[in-house]
Amino acid sequence: MHSCESKILIGCDEAGKGPVLGPMVIAAVRAPQDALPATVGDSKAIPHDKRQSIATELRQIKCVTTTVEQVTTDRIDLSDTNLNVLVVQSQARAVERLLSGSESVLIDASDVKTERVVTRFQQHIRGNIDSRKITALHKADQTEAIVGAASIMAKVHREDVMAKLAKKYAEWGPIGSGYPNDPQTRSFLTRYVRATNELPACARGSWSTAEDILTQVRQSTLSEF
């Protein structure tokens, strides 16, 4: 049984800040603090099938509202991008879609300085919100249920996107998780570049992993002639 009578909070978190493949996803969840399933928490510590189940449950609770902001690889690759600022901008856009003005907002801090996150958040959100109602915390998905819920929604959405990309690029083999240290991801990029002499559209071309693989494959191709 979920209670819809308690204090209303909005939590916000991201998934996919570090991968070389796929978008970054920011999710916001608005809910009474006692309405969330007891199983919510840091999405990285929850098995895939359980995450999917919790996300489905969250969508079915009548007093819980969720929204997702997707940041494309093209936007991430722009030369003026500061990733920490981009995260906060996207968090502000996600939260403002749920905000009525009375909620307290908890954000997973993407910057080492939490006060800078709060300042940037206020600068980018449209509408008035008292800074005293905004809290930015490091690893908030591990300590705050509302942020844990947002973490799960963001990760599930990104996993769904990655599953679609895996089908789209199946000709070049498995794409893996999209993270730079994933051998499947690196092998996929290498195969794709060898076949096409360019990076796939789903890759973050400004990431050193993508740049290095592109350079290495092109150099090895030239040495064959």
ABEGO torsion letter per residue (X at the ends): XBBAABBBBBBBBBBGAABABEBBBBBBBBBBAAABBAABEBAAABBAAAAAAAAAAAAABAABBBBBBBBBAAAAABAABBAAAAAAAAAAAAAAAABAGABBBBBBBABABAAAAAAAAAAABBEBBBAAABBBBBGAAAABAAAAAAAAAAAAAAAAAAAAAAAAAAAAEBAEAGBAABAAAAAAAAAAAAAAGBBBAABBAABAAAAAAAAAAAAAAAAAX
